[in-house]
Amino acid sequence: MSTENSSGDGRIARRTAIKWMLTAASAAAALEQVSFGALAEQAGRGKPAIGYGTDPDLLKIYRAGELWPLTLTIAQRATTAVLCDLIIPADEKGPSASSVGVPDFVDEWISAPYPGHARDRTVITQGLAWLDVEARKRFGQDFIKLRESQQAAICDDICDRGAARPEFQNAVNFFARFRFLTASGYYTTPEGMSDVGYRGNIPLLEFAGPPKEVLDRLGLA
């Protein structure tokens, strides 16, 4: 991870995480067309829109506690990292989700003071708590202390809405949203974009202009 994208404590810089968050929001329509500057729901009812002040200045380096407070506790971040890596583990195509900072992305997303993010904050924090309750019920330990096969067994029961038991429906909603955020964060990183074959603004020989021999002939080389 480059120095520019790192905060020096193992976390990615807040500016980087916020850039990911805004990019993912615009690409995925996850905010249900609620603007970043106001509560569109209230404006739609004829009430004055309530603003949040200015949106993040992406040229500024934000420190912890600036802009908006982060939500996840140390324990919740640990569970988030484990679950991110169950969803997108390291393989021959690229690194794991946690190693490129996806837990930081998730934390910024659910901490942002916008309506869609507030709904996700409730879903994610309650879902992380459910994982520990279910892990202790089945295996006598918190989720992060389980073997990977035990963690996967719990996730298998909540990853498919059609196959999940009725009592797991809230957990299914949590897992679906968490999986969406994990993928949104991961595939907004350079590593994730490389995984899907996106090359970005890379000069290609076929677009480099006329061959040199043609330019020589015309006296333009």
N, C-alpha and C positions, 0 to 999 in steps of 0.2 A: 504494500500500500504506500503511495507516495506521501512525502511530508506534507504537501499541500492538502491532501485529503484526510490527514490524520490529526487528531487532537493531542497526540503524545501519550495518552493513557490507554491505548488499545482501542479506543472508540474512534469512529470517523468524525471529522469536523462537522459541526452543526450546519455550517453553510452547505456542505456537500449533501448531508441528509435532507435538508430543506429543499435543495434543488431537485433531488430525486422525488421528493414528495409532490412538489408542484408539477413536475413532468408527468409522474404517474397519474395525478389527478386529471390533468388535461387530456391525457391519452385514453384513459379508461372510463371517463364520464362517471366516476365513482361518487361524485358529489351530487348526483341527480340534478345537475344544472343549478345548484346553489352557488351564487357568486362568492368570491373570497372577500369582498368588501362589505357585505351586508346580509342580513337575514331575508332572503327572497320570499320565504314563506309569509313573513309579516307584510312585506311590500305587496304581495299578491292579495292580501286581505284588506288593502286600503290603508294600512297602518304605516307610519314612517319607518323606513328601514333603519335598523340599528347597526351602525358600523363597528368595526373592530380596530379602527385606526388604520394606519398604513400597513400594507402587506410587507413581508420580509424583504429587506435590502440584500440582494444576493451578492453584493460586493463587500458586505461587512462580515467580519468574523464574529459570530455570536458565542458567548461563553455560557456555561451551564447556568440556568436561571434567568437568562435574558430572553427576550422575545416572548416566550411562554414557558412555563415550568414543564419539565418532562414528567411523565406519568409512572413509568415502570420502576418498581423497586429492584434492588439487587437480585432478590430471589426470582422475581418475575422476568427479569432480563435473562437469567440463567435458563429458565424454562423456555423462554422465547427462542434462545439460541439453539437449544436442543431440538425444539419442534421445527425450526427453520431448516435444520440440517437433516431431519427425517424427511422433509418435503423435497429439499434440493441438496442432496449429499454431494460431496466431491466425487468426481469421476474423471475419466480420461479426457473429457471435453472441457472441464473447468473446475474451479474451486467450489467449496461448499458455500451455502448462503451466508452462514455466520461469518465466514472468513473475509467476506467482502463488505461487511457492515450492515447486513439486512436488519438485524435487531435494532440498530440505531434508526434506520428508516421507519420501522414499525413504531418505535417509541415516539418519533417526531409526528408520525401520522396521527396516532391516537391522542396526542397531546395538543394538537392544533385547535384553536378556539372557533371552529366552524361547525355547523350543524351536523353534516355527514360524519365528520371526524368524532364528534361527541357521541354519536350513536355507536360508532365502531369502538370507542373507548370502553363503553359499557360491555359490549359483546366480547371484546378481547380480554379484558381484566376478569370478567366473570368466567370466561372459558378457561383461562389459565388456572383459576382457582378450582374449577371442576376437574381439571386434569389431576391435580394433587389429591383431591377427594377420591376420585375413581382409582388412582394408583394405590392409595393407602387401603382402599376397600379390597382391591384385588390382590395386592402384593405386599402390603404392609409398609410401604415407603413412598416418599414423594416421587413425583414423576422423573425428576432429573437423576435420581439415585437408582432407577431401574435399569436392567439390562436393555440393550437396544431391541431385542426381540419382544420384551414385555411392553416397552413403549410403543412399538409397532402394533402389538395386539390391541392396545387401547385405540390407537388411531384407525386401525382397520374397521373398528366398530362404528366410527363416526365419519368416515371419509366418503361414504356412498349413501346419499339420501334415500335412494330407493330400497336399499337393503338394511338400513338401520332400524333398530327396534324403536317403537314409539317413545319410550322413556329417554331415548338419546337425541330427540329432535333438536333441543336447544344446543346440545353439544355439536350436532351436525351443522347447525347454523354458524356456530363459532368456528369450526374447523374450515368450513367453506370460505368464510371471510378471512381467516388467518392465512389460508393457502393462497387466496387472491392477493393479499398484501405481500406475502413472501415472494410470489412470482413477479408482482409489479415492481418491488424493490430490486430484486435480483436482475431482472431483464432490463433495468434502466442503467445498470452499471456497465462499464466497458467489458468486463468479463462475461456478463450475461449476454450482451449484444454479440460478442464474439461467438458465444455458444450457439446462437441461432444463425450465425453466418452473416450478420450485418457488418459491413466493412466501413461504413461511414465515409467521411471525406478523405479518401485515399487516392492520390493521383494514379490514374490508369494509363498504361502505355497507349492504348487505343484512342485516348482522348488528349494525347500530348501534342497534337498538331501535325502538320505535314511532315513526311520523312525528311531527314537532313539532305538526302540527295536531291530532292525536289527544291528545297530552299537554296541549295548550292546552285542549281541550274538557273534559278530566278535571281540569284545574287542577293538573297535575303538572309542567308545564314549568318 
